[in-house]
């Protein structure tokens, strides 16, 4: 009888056990308000799969600058593919993509677009932001070796 009772208890635990989505507790923007003078985390919002080949991040800093994303910045210069583990160890093999409406612009200062955190959604598996200057909503979702982009143009020229 004890064996059957133990078996029923064990099976009921398995039946009622649910896998928790722990990613709901992760804020990728945490620790991204850093500068050379004051370190408050030195992180950037890495949108990536676990053990993925690369990371993707919105880029507020200049290309080649160690701080790719700073929370206090108000312009996004592009969406960067990166391998950078820390701002103290510079990046390698990186590139940046930026959706623009109208004439393409190579200069990152000229193509940068204003954004607000109110129009930004960041999770470990998804990133979305509204780029006001170009009137474009950009979304990213990581894969094992790349990222899926969706660009939604709000206004047509």
C-alpha positions, 0 to 999 in steps of 0.5 A: 500500500505504501508503494502505491501511495508513494507512486501516486504522490510522485506521479501527481508531482510530475503532472502538476509541475510546470516549466517556468519561463524564467526569462520574464524576470530578465531585464537586458537593459539592467546595468547599461547606464555606464560611462568611462568615468563611472562603471554601473554594470558595463553591460549592453542589451544582448539579444541572443540565443544561449550559446549563440554564435553572436549577439545583436544589440541596439547601438547608441555608441560610435562604431569601435567605441567600447560602450555599444549601448548607453541607457542615457543616450537618445539616438540609435546609430544602428543594430550591431552584430557583436562578439564583445564580452566587455567594453574593456575588451574591444570588439572584433568582426562586428558590423551595424545595420540601420533602417532608413527611409529615403536616401541611404546614409553611410555616416552614422551621425547622419543616419542616427535616429531619436528613440525613447525608452517608452517605445522600446521593448527588450527581452533576452529573446526579442527587441523592439524600438520605434525610430522617430527620425525614420518613422520605422519600427525595428524588431529583432529575434535571435536564431542560433547563428543570426537574427531575424529582423522585421522593419515596419515603415510607418509612413511612406514617402 
